[in-house]
Amino acid sequence: MTRNHTTTDPDAQVTTDDADRAATDESRTDPGGGRVDRRDYLRLIGGVGMAGAAGSIAGQATAQSDDWEAAADERIREHRQGLLTVAVVDENGQPVPDATVEVAMQSHDYWFGYAMSADLLDQTDPGHPYREALKEDFNVVWFGNNHKWRFFEENQERADRATAWAKDNGLDIRGHVCLWANVNAWPIPGDVVDAMGLDHQSGESGPDFDAQHVEDRSFEHVQTIIDHYADFEYDGTSYGSVIDEWEVMNEVVHEPGFIKAVNGVPAPDDAPDIDPVTDPVLADYYQHARDVAPDDVGLAVNDYNTMEGSYEYARSDYERQIEFLAANGHLDYVGIQSHFTEQSTTVSPQEALEVLDRYAQHGVRLRVTEYDATGDDWSDDEKADFFGDYLKAVFSHEATDAFLTAGGSDEHHWRDDGPFFYAGWDPKPAYEVYQNLVFDEWWTDTAETTGEDGTATVDAFLGTHEVRVETTDGTTVTETVSITDSDAGRQITVTVDGSTADGPNWVSEPAPTDPDGDGLYEDVSGDGDLNFPDVNRLFQTTESTEVQDNAEYLDFDGDGDADLQDVLALFEMV
């Protein structure tokens, strides 16, 4: 993710297979077991009951405001920016005033991501718009299919090749997904499809229900794929741990087949006595993942209709799943897919914040994972307007730390309507909105001048920055610094060659310092504090050449010279 962006070549086109386009399967199973399209869910009418503790993250984000955007901008300043203080000193440790401090952002700490297709990567050359978009516009990717169970087992080489490419190009990776029970999307190996009791063309020899086989194979796969990428090697290069977060089970609210099967119920059968989102088998899967994953790899849930469409059935079940897993220490991140399949499924910024509050109250981090806005009932400009509002609302919420989109052009998107690019890779209006927010409004590119105390302070967005210091005599120093905490900010000291023409010239060590930046060097002993050793050192050295040459910086009584009266004045300060 870099600051400079160029328009991609609209003429370059590629094709990809149907499996990779179906990164998210449109056909879903409702909680009652019937097959329905997501467009056919009835929108529920009414408000969402909210729960939350006073003073929590959840309560802070939904404070009433006549202007939601102004309130969002204020939250962004509070949660997404931190003070960067740069102290410029010379080789003697003396402050350097009037130096120019340029702060140029290099990347966001917040995750902005895109769907990645290993097939599409294989079909494109270096410099192709798809590859350039991944490298230039985003800092994290998720794989539409290649990390799913069946695709990983059938072509691990392809998955690994794309994984290595992502890491070679500075991209983090969100693991999607260890297990997903949606047989229609073909993510399950054929032998497991049969053992789940499913009659599906992706099976091997037909349904042959075997609960133990499902349990053994699925638990084994969770460990296999997590272990594989926890110590990843490819083509002679050792990458170490490369997946920052794993969805252990995807869409449990809608696709509980594994949980049913392990409980002894064939996946196609009704199971009224099983509550998948709070079932002990679900906890077992997550505990198993926790046991085998590196300590710094998070575990996540992910589901649809948990934001879009105001579907209370999904929000309620999802919240119960979140609460259940979080209470047992099994959950770090909550994925909110955000597939807005028609204009009627959109939510207002205020409703979006309320839903985020609802999930955040359970002590988890929130991530939009598969955003897109599709359908013929609204224009691309309307989709762009909604995207901008939704992105800003999500970015402003303290509990979020990622916003990932479905990727590719219209030609490669699962609904032929990618969020950012037309089929010929011309940018859509939403892409311009993304650029303006992420690389302009939320991007630090500024310069300040150091004061008499040699410091300059910038309110910078959290992320990595290049700090370039130039003194009045043309001396330059460049350093790279990361800011990751909005409350603590960051303080750095940049040392330039030579000594300042103005300011004190100390010879002895440790050199006196100016603790309060008022131009007087009360810390005569150089130990960082104002105390009696300062009085003693000044008393012992009042007549020395060093003190007399720097008299204006030790003139504590203000009479224009350095003498015993200044010793008394310093004593009174102590």
C-alpha positions as semicolon CSV with decimal commas, in nm:
position;residue;x (nm);y (nm);z (nm)
1;M;0,000;0,000;0,000
2;T;0,168;0,320;-0,118
3;R;0,085;0,684;-0,167
4;N;0,133;0,707;-0,544
5;H;-0,142;0,555;-0,757
6;T;-0,181;0,539;-1,131
7;T;-0,476;0,451;-1,351
8;T;-0,460;0,087;-1,453
9;D;-0,456;-0,036;-1,812
10;P;-0,823;-0,082;-1,912
11;D;-0,741;-0,307;-2,208
12;A;-0,577;-0,592;-2,016
13;Q;-0,827;-0,873;-1,953
14;V;-0,806;-1,225;-1,819
15;T;-1,044;-1,511;-1,758
16;T;-1,079;-1,737;-1,461
17;D;-1,265;-2,057;-1,381
18;D;-1,611;-2,072;-1,228
19;A;-1,487;-2,207;-0,896
20;D;-1,273;-1,903;-0,828
21;R;-1,551;-1,663;-0,925
22;A;-1,773;-1,831;-0,668
23;A;-1,565;-1,709;-0,377
24;T;-1,892;-1,654;-0,196
25;D;-2,183;-1,878;-0,286
26;E;-2,507;-1,689;-0,350
27;S;-2,731;-1,985;-0,285
28;R;-2,783;-2,025;0,088
29;T;-2,960;-2,250;0,334
30;D;-3,212;-2,091;0,567
31;P;-3,231;-2,197;0,933
32;G;-3,528;-2,421;0,854
33;G;-3,342;-2,624;0,597
34;G;-3,506;-2,494;0,275
35;R;-3,304;-2,368;-0,018
36;V;-3,351;-1,998;-0,080
37;D;-3,169;-1,716;-0,252
38;R;-3,048;-1,434;-0,032
39;R;-3,268;-1,194;-0,228
40;D;-3,572;-1,385;-0,104
41;Y;-3,523;-1,328;0,267
42;L;-3,796;-1,105;0,401
43;R;-3,667;-0,789;0,557
44;L;-3,766;-0,769;0,917
45;I;-3,920;-0,447;1,039
46;G;-3,836;-0,293;1,372
47;G;-3,545;-0,178;1,577
48;V;-3,265;-0,388;1,707
49;G;-3,262;-0,436;2,081
50;M;-2,932;-0,317;2,210
51;A;-2,742;-0,427;2,513
52;G;-2,427;-0,280;2,650
53;A;-2,246;-0,153;2,953
54;A;-2,202;0,214;3,025
55;G;-1,858;0,340;2,939
56;S;-1,780;0,047;2,706
57;I;-1,662;0,074;2,347
58;A;-2,016;-0,014;2,243
59;G;-2,166;0,277;2,431
60;Q;-1,920;0,532;2,301
61;A;-1,978;0,479;1,930
62;T;-2,355;0,526;1,930
63;A;-2,379;0,855;2,115
64;Q;-2,656;1,053;1,952
65;S;-2,548;1,317;1,705
66;D;-2,732;1,551;1,472
67;D;-2,451;1,504;1,223
68;W;-2,332;1,145;1,201
69;E;-2,043;1,231;0,974
70;A;-1,905;1,502;1,201
71;A;-1,930;1,258;1,491
72;A;-1,756;0,990;1,283
73;D;-1,477;1,230;1,190
74;E;-1,426;1,310;1,557
75;R;-1,406;0,940;1,647
76;I;-1,155;0,891;1,366
77;R;-0,939;1,167;1,511
78;E;-0,965;1,003;1,852
79;H;-0,910;0,638;1,756
80;R;-0,716;0,646;1,426
81;Q;-0,462;0,921;1,490
82;G;-0,178;0,966;1,736
83;L;0,065;1,244;1,816
84;L;0,409;1,200;1,664
85;T;0,666;1,419;1,841
86;V;1,003;1,455;1,669
87;A;1,289;1,598;1,876
88;V;1,579;1,715;1,660
89;V;1,915;1,743;1,836
90;D;2,273;1,797;1,725
91;E;2,562;1,563;1,799
92;N;2,603;1,728;2,140
93;G;2,241;1,656;2,229
94;Q;2,136;2,019;2,196
95;P;1,799;2,106;2,041
96;V;1,797;2,222;1,680
97;P;1,537;2,494;1,617
98;D;1,392;2,590;1,277
99;A;1,448;2,245;1,125
100;T;1,187;2,125;0,875
101;V;1,022;1,797;0,973
102;E;0,837;1,626;0,688
103;V;0,610;1,331;0,773
104;A;0,507;1,115;0,476
105;M;0,281;0,819;0,545
106;Q;0,380;0,486;0,389
107;S;0,105;0,249;0,502
108;H;-0,194;0,221;0,733
109;D;-0,196;0,024;1,056
110;Y;-0,567;-0,041;0,988
111;W;-0,630;-0,330;0,748
112;F;-0,770;-0,235;0,407
113;G;-0,804;-0,553;0,204
114;Y;-0,906;-0,724;-0,116
115;A;-1,001;-1,073;-0,228
116;M;-0,716;-1,264;-0,389
117;S;-0,750;-1,537;-0,651
118;A;-0,458;-1,769;-0,715
119;D;-0,610;-1,856;-1,054
120;L;-0,627;-1,491;-1,156
121;L;-0,275;-1,437;-1,031
122;D;-0,153;-1,728;-1,245
123;Q;-0,326;-1,584;-1,553
124;T;-0,177;-1,237;-1,525
125;D;0,170;-1,097;-1,578
126;P;0,367;-0,849;-1,366
127;G;0,219;-0,503;-1,411
128;H;-0,135;-0,627;-1,474
129;P;-0,402;-0,403;-1,312
130;Y;-0,508;-0,682;-1,078
131;R;-0,158;-0,734;-0,943
132;E;-0,093;-0,361;-0,919
133;A;-0,418;-0,301;-0,731
134;L;-0,327;-0,568;-0,477
135;K;0,017;-0,419;-0,416
136;E;-0,061;-0,047;-0,435
137;D;-0,407;-0,012;-0,284
138;F;-0,425;-0,269;-0,003
139;N;-0,223;-0,410;0,285
140;V;-0,406;-0,741;0,341
141;V;-0,568;-1,009;0,126
142;W;-0,803;-1,300;0,175
143;F;-0,826;-1,593;-0,067
144;G;-1,164;-1,650;-0,232
145;N;-1,113;-2,024;-0,264
146;N;-0,756;-2,146;-0,244
147;H;-0,734;-2,184;0,134
148;K;-1,065;-2,371;0,151
149;W;-1,038;-2,738;0,239
150;R;-1,107;-2,908;-0,095
151;F;-0,914;-2,657;-0,307
152;F;-0,618;-2,667;-0,069
153;E;-0,601;-3,047;-0,073
154;E;-0,641;-3,073;-0,451
155;N;-0,389;-2,803;-0,543
156;Q;-0,173;-2,701;-0,249
157;E;0,100;-2,584;-0,486
158;R;-0,130;-2,318;-0,632
159;A;-0,235;-2,199;-0,286
160;D;0,125;-2,186;-0,168
161;R;0,246;-2,003;-0,478
162;A;-0,013;-1,730;-0,426
163;T;0,058;-1,716;-0,053
164;A;0,428;-1,662;-0,121
165;W;0,349;-1,392;-0,378
166;A;0,136;-1,206;-0,124
167;K;0,410;-1,212;0,138
168;D;0,678;-1,118;-0,116
169;N;0,472;-0,810;-0,195
170;G;0,425;-0,698;0,164
171;L;0,067;-0,815;0,211
172;D;-0,080;-0,961;0,529
173;I;-0,313;-1,259;0,486
174;R;-0,644;-1,333;0,653
175;G;-0,709;-1,710;0,660
176;H;-1,036;-1,793;0,482
177;V;-1,125;-2,062;0,582
178;C;-1,047;-2,384;0,774
179;L;-1,398;-2,532;0,750
180;W;-1,711;-2,433;0,556
181;A;-2,004;-2,674;0,532
182;N;-2,170;-2,522;0,222
183;V;-2,150;-2,821;-0,011
184;N;-2,288;-2,621;-0,306
185;A;-1,972;-2,407;-0,310
186;W;-1,757;-2,724;-0,339
187;P;-1,526;-2,653;-0,041
188;I;-1,551;-3,005;0,110
189;P;-1,349;-3,310;-0,002
190;G;-1,560;-3,577;-0,169
191;D;-1,509;-3,845;0,096
192;V;-1,627;-3,604;0,365
193;V;-1,930;-3,502;0,156
194;D;-2,031;-3,869;0,144
195;A;-1,968;-3,917;0,516
196;M;-2,190;-3,618;0,596
197;G;-2,476;-3,807;0,432
198;L;-2,500;-3,562;0,144
199;D;-2,607;-3,661;-0,206
200;H;-2,409;-3,410;-0,409
201;Q;-2,206;-3,415;-0,728
202;S;-1,898;-3,311;-0,531
203;G;-1,908;-3,642;-0,344
204;E;-1,716;-3,954;-0,443
205;S;-1,953;-4,252;-0,436
206;G;-2,275;-4,126;-0,281
207;P;-2,402;-4,063;0,071
208;D;-2,265;-4,302;0,334
209;F;-2,311;-4,133;0,671
210;D;-2,014;-4,174;0,904
211;A;-1,999;-3,925;1,191
212;Q;-1,658;-4,045;1,310
213;H;-1,505;-4,000;0,965
214;V;-1,636;-3,644;0,948
215;E;-1,497;-3,568;1,292
216;D;-1,157;-3,724;1,228
217;R;-1,105;-3,565;0,888
218;S;-1,226;-3,218;0,984
219;F;-1,026;-3,192;1,306
220;E;-0,722;-3,327;1,124
221;H;-0,760;-3,066;0,850
222;V;-0,784;-2,778;1,098
223;Q;-0,447;-2,878;1,238
224;T;-0,294;-2,951;0,896
225;I;-0,367;-2,616;0,736
226;I;-0,285;-2,410;1,046
227;D;0,043;-2,596;1,096
228;H;0,132;-2,564;0,729
229;Y;0,113;-2,186;0,727
230;A;0,253;-2,145;1,079
231;D;0,596;-2,245;0,949
232;F;0,562;-2,180;0,579
233;E;0,829;-2,254;0,322
234;Y;0,806;-2,214;-0,053
235;D;1,057;-2,248;-0,333
236;G;1,353;-2,247;-0,096
237;T;1,236;-1,948;0,109
238;S;1,134;-1,978;0,474
239;Y;0,855;-1,731;0,555
240;G;0,765;-1,838;0,908
241;S;0,407;-1,776;1,020
242;V;0,215;-1,610;0,735
243;I;-0,154;-1,618;0,830
244;D;-0,251;-1,352;1,083
245;E;-0,601;-1,483;1,154
246;W;-0,802;-1,796;1,075
247;E;-1,173;-1,834;1,031
248;V;-1,209;-2,172;1,196
249;M;-1,568;-2,226;1,079
250;N;-1,744;-2,009;0,823
251;E;-2,118;-1,931;0,828
252;V;-2,221;-2,155;1,116
253;V;-2,551;-1,967;1,144
254;H;-2,644;-2,082;0,794
255;E;-2,426;-2,389;0,729
256;P;-2,414;-2,611;1,042
257;G;-2,348;-2,936;0,853
258;F;-2,024;-3,030;1,027
259;I;-2,167;-2,970;1,372
260;K;-2,475;-3,176;1,291
261;A;-2,271;-3,460;1,143
262;V;-2,030;-3,485;1,437
263;N;-2,336;-3,493;1,664
264;G;-2,465;-3,797;1,473
265;V;-2,717;-3,624;1,248
266;P;-2,674;-3,642;0,868
267;A;-2,624;-3,293;0,730
268;P;-2,945;-3,289;0,521
269;D;-3,166;-3,388;0,817
270;D;-3,342;-3,157;1,058
271;A;-3,185;-3,135;1,402
272;P;-3,422;-2,943;1,629
273;D;-3,230;-3,045;1,941
274;I;-2,901;-2,899;1,815
275;D;-2,826;-2,528;1,850
276;P;-2,520;-2,500;1,625
277;V;-2,408;-2,157;1,745
278;T;-2,374;-2,273;2,106
279;D;-2,304;-2,643;2,055
280;P;-2,009;-2,798;2,242
281;V;-1,876;-2,935;1,911
282;L;-1,833;-2,577;1,789
283;A;-1,631;-2,497;2,101
284;D;-1,424;-2,813;2,044
285;Y;-1,329;-2,700;1,693
286;Y;-1,218;-2,360;1,821
287;Q;-1,031;-2,506;2,116
288;H;-0,850;-2,739;1,878
289;A;-0,754;-2,445;1,658
290;R;-0,635;-2,251;1,963
291;D;-0,421;-2,545;2,072
292;V;-0,240;-2,576;1,738
293;A;-0,219;-2,213;1,621
294;P;0,077;-1,987;1,705
295;D;0,009;-1,756;1,997
296;D;-0,009;-1,447;1,777
297;V;-0,260;-1,593;1,528
298;G;-0,619;-1,492;1,600
299;L;-0,933;-1,702;1,561
300;A;-1,243;-1,569;1,390
301;V;-1,604;-1,633;1,300
302;N;-1,760;-1,506;0,978
303;D;-2,114;-1,491;0,844
304;Y;-2,357;-1,307;0,617
305;N;-2,680;-1,117;0,686
306;T;-2,511;-1,010;1,009
307;M;-2,510;-0,647;0,893
308;E;-2,683;-0,617;0,559
309;G;-3,060;-0,627;0,529
310;S;-3,155;-0,578;0,894
311;Y;-3,208;-0,955;0,930
312;E;-3,271;-0,999;1,299
313;Y;-3,262;-1,380;1,285
314;A;-2,898;-1,368;1,168
315;R;-2,788;-1,088;1,399
316;S;-2,939;-1,259;1,700
317;D;-2,794;-1,604;1,627
318;Y;-2,458;-1,453;1,538
319;E;-2,445;-1,258;1,860
320;R;-2,521;-1,575;2,055
321;Q;-2,236;-1,750;1,873
322;I;-2,000;-1,462;1,948
323;E;-2,097;-1,454;2,314
324;F;-2,062;-1,832;2,346
325;L;-1,714;-1,851;2,192
326;A;-1,582;-1,531;2,350
327;A;-1,689;-1,641;2,697
328;N;-1,473;-1,951;2,661
329;G;-1,170;-1,764;2,530
330;H;-1,205;-1,913;2,184
331;L;-1,265;-1,598;1,981
332;D;-1,059;-1,294;1,884
333;Y;-1,224;-1,153;1,572
334;V;-1,575;-1,125;1,433
335;G;-1,612;-1,119;1,055
336;I;-1,903;-0,921;0,913
337;Q;-1,933;-1,014;0,546
338;S;-2,142;-0,715;0,428
339;H;-2,280;-0,839;0,095
340;F;-2,531;-0,568;0,004
341;T;-2,708;-0,752;-0,279
342;E;-2,957;-0,476;-0,361
343;Q;-3,026;-0,123;-0,249
344;S;-3,298;-0,233;-0,006
345;T;-3,039;-0,426;0,196
346;T;-2,833;-0,118;0,283
347;V;-2,813;0,019;0,635
348;S;-2,775;0,374;0,757
349;P;-2,449;0,477;0,923
350;Q;-2,631;0,494;1,256
351;E;-2,767;0,140;1,219
352;A;-2,424;0,015;1,116
353;L;-2,273;0,164;1,430
354;E;-2,545;0,010;1,645
355;V;-2,480;-0,335;1,499
356;L;-2,107;-0,295;1,556
357;D;-2,179;-0,192;1,915
358;R;-2,392;-0,500;1,958
359;Y;-2,109;-0,736;1,866
360;A;-1,831;-0,531;2,026
361;Q;-1,981;-0,552;2,374
362;H;-1,853;-0,911;2,392
363;G;-1,491;-0,800;2,399
364;V;-1,392;-0,894;2,043
365;R;-1,242;-0,705;1,751
366;L;-1,460;-0,651;1,445
367;R;-1,370;-0,683;1,078
368;V;-1,571;-0,626;0,762
369;T;-1,454;-0,921;0,555
370;E;-1,624;-0,946;0,212
371;Y;-1,783;-0,611;0,128
372;D;-1,959;-0,562;-0,202
373;A;-2,264;-0,374;-0,328
374;T;-2,439;-0,545;-0,617
375;G;-2,763;-0,553;-0,813
376;D;-2,927;-0,363;-1,099
377;D;-3,171;-0,164;-0,886
378;W;-2,918;0,109;-0,801
379;S;-2,655;0,296;-0,995
380;D;-2,280;0,276;-0,954
381;D;-2,284;0,633;-0,822
382;E;-2,540;0,534;-0,558
383;K;-2,329;0,232;-0,467
384;A;-2,026;0,460;-0,433
385;D;-2,214;0,701;-0,207
386;F;-2,326;0,417;0,017
387;F;-1,977;0,267;0,021
388;G;-1,824;0,595;0,136
389;D;-2,071;0,630;0,422
390;Y;-2,037;0,268;0,528
391;L;-1,657;0,271;0,513
392;K;-1,640;0,590;0,719
393;A;-1,884;0,457;0,979
394;V;-1,689;0,132;1,016
395;F;-1,349;0,303;1,022
396;S;-1,472;0,537;1,294
397;H;-1,578;0,257;1,530
398;E;-1,313;0,188;1,791
399;A;-1,370;-0,189;1,793
400;T;-1,297;-0,236;1,421
401;D;-0,953;-0,285;1,269
402;A;-1,018;-0,407;0,914
403;F;-1,231;-0,346;0,606
404;L;-1,188;-0,606;0,330
405;T;-1,372;-0,618;-0,001
406;A;-1,461;-0,881;-0,257
407;G;-1,210;-0,843;-0,538
408;G;-1,145;-0,862;-0,907
409;S;-1,328;-0,688;-1,189
410;D;-1,691;-0,747;-1,287
411;E;-1,563;-1,035;-1,499
412;H;-1,424;-1,220;-1,198
413;H;-1,667;-1,126;-0,922
414;W;-1,907;-1,389;-0,783
415;R;-2,206;-1,172;-0,882
416;D;-2,042;-1,010;-1,186
417;D;-2,041;-0,678;-1,003
418;G;-1,708;-0,611;-0,834
419;P;-1,691;-0,312;-0,601
420;F;-1,401;-0,128;-0,768
421;F;-1,345;-0,229;-1,134
422;Y;-1,548;-0,283;-1,449
423;A;-1,474;-0,585;-1,669
424;G;-1,203;-0,396;-1,859
425;W;-1,042;-0,281;-1,532
426;D;-1,163;0,078;-1,563
427;P;-1,220;0,209;-1,209
428;K;-1,573;0,243;-1,074
429;P;-1,695;0,545;-0,875
430;A;-1,649;0,350;-0,549
431;Y;-1,278;0,311;-0,628
432;E;-1,241;0,688;-0,643
433;V;-1,422;0,717;-0,309
434;Y;-1,182;0,460;-0,164
435;Q;-0,878;0,647;-0,294
436;N;-1,001;0,982;-0,163
437;L;-1,068;0,848;0,186
438;V;-0,785;0,600;0,243
439;F;-0,505;0,787;0,064
440;D;-0,609;1,147;0,113
441;E;-0,851;1,224;0,394
442;W;-0,704;0,952;0,617
443;W;-0,342;0,993;0,504
444;T;-0,064;1,194;0,668
445;D;0,155;1,407;0,441
446;T;0,263;1,723;0,617
447;A;0,557;1,932;0,736
448;E;0,626;2,126;1,056
449;T;0,913;2,341;1,183
450;T;1,089;2,273;1,511
451;G;1,058;2,536;1,782
452;E;1,326;2,668;2,013
453;D;1,314;2,341;2,204
454;G;1,396;2,148;1,885
455;T;1,065;1,962;1,869
456;A;0,780;1,941;1,618
457;T;0,453;1,754;1,669
458;V;0,222;1,606;1,405
459;D;-0,120;1,446;1,456
460;A;-0,058;1,143;1,232
461;F;-0,277;0,855;1,124
462;L;-0,175;0,525;1,276
463;G;0,067;0,342;1,051
464;T;0,419;0,360;0,914
465;H;0,569;0,699;0,826
466;E;0,887;0,831;0,671
467;V;1,022;1,122;0,875
468;R;1,263;1,352;0,691
469;V;1,444;1,624;0,885
470;E;1,627;1,911;0,715
471;T;1,816;2,175;0,911
472;T;1,872;2,534;0,803
473;D;2,221;2,446;0,679
474;G;2,083;2,174;0,449
475;T;2,170;1,870;0,660
476;T;1,909;1,595;0,614
477;V;1,824;1,279;0,806
478;T;1,546;1,031;0,720
479;E;1,399;0,773;0,955
480;T;1,102;0,535;0,942
481;V;0,867;0,521;1,237
482;S;0,548;0,329;1,321
483;I;0,260;0,469;1,524
484;T;0,016;0,206;1,649
485;D;-0,140;0,355;1,964
486;S;-0,374;0,653;1,940
487;D;-0,342;0,727;2,311
488;A;0,034;0,690;2,357
489;G;0,138;0,829;2,020
490;R;0,511;0,815;1,952
491;Q;0,817;1,020;2,042
492;I;1,144;0,992;1,850
493;T;1,475;1,176;1,862
494;V;1,658;1,252;1,539
495;T;2,026;1,340;1,566
496;V;2,182;1,554;1,294
497;D;2,553;1,600;1,229
498;G;2,734;1,904;1,367
499;S;2,637;2,140;1,645
500;T;2,381;2,416;1,639
501;A;2,499;2,769;1,578
502;D;2,247;2,891;1,832
503;G;2,194;2,733;2,170
504;P;2,431;2,617;2,442
505;N;2,760;2,445;2,371
506;W;2,826;2,203;2,656
507;V;3,164;2,039;2,690
508;S;3,131;1,830;3,005
509;E;2,931;1,509;3,035
510;P;2,655;1,454;3,112
511;A;2,538;1,775;2,947
512;P;2,273;1,992;3,116
513;T;1,920;1,967;2,975
514;D;1,613;2,188;2,952
515;P;1,332;1,974;3,101
516;D;1,047;2,220;3,047
517;G;1,160;2,370;2,717
518;D;1,172;2,728;2,849
519;G;1,528;2,791;2,727
520;L;1,684;2,761;3,075
521;Y;1,882;2,448;3,155
522;E;1,766;2,376;3,509
523;D;1,886;2,015;3,492
524;V;2,251;2,120;3,535
525;S;2,363;1,773;3,642
526;G;2,214;1,616;3,328
527;D;2,034;1,336;3,512
528;G;1,692;1,429;3,373
529;D;1,550;1,573;3,696
530;L;1,547;1,908;3,877
531;N;1,711;1,830;4,211
532;F;1,988;1,926;4,457
533;P;2,270;1,775;4,245
534;D;2,187;2,051;3,993
535;V;2,243;2,321;4,257
536;N;2,567;2,160;4,370
537;R;2,708;2,128;4,018
538;L;2,631;2,491;3,935
539;F;2,785;2,607;4,266
540;Q;3,103;2,409;4,193
541;T;3,139;2,535;3,833
542;T;3,000;2,890;3,838
543;E;3,331;3,050;3,741
544;S;3,420;2,789;3,479
545;T;3,459;2,882;3,113
546;E;3,182;2,641;3,016
547;V;2,928;2,807;3,247
548;Q;3,031;3,160;3,152
549;D;3,017;3,078;2,778
550;N;2,661;2,951;2,828
551;A;2,552;3,212;3,083
552;E;2,224;3,300;2,908
553;Y;2,106;2,939;2,953
554;L;2,186;2,940;3,326
555;D;2,059;3,289;3,410
556;F;1,795;3,176;3,656
557;D;1,761;3,516;3,829
558;G;1,728;3,701;3,497
559;D;2,003;3,960;3,554
560;G;2,195;3,874;3,235
561;D;2,488;3,678;3,378
562;A;2,570;3,353;3,560
563;D;2,684;3,391;3,920
564;L;2,607;3,281;4,276
565;Q;2,270;3,458;4,260
566;D;2,171;3,205;3,995
567;V;2,278;2,925;4,228
568;L;2,037;3,065;4,490
569;A;1,760;3,106;4,231
570;L;1,804;2,743;4,124
571;F;1,802;2,634;4,490
572;E;1,464;2,803;4,532
573;M;1,330;2,619;4,227
574;V;1,431;2,287;4,381
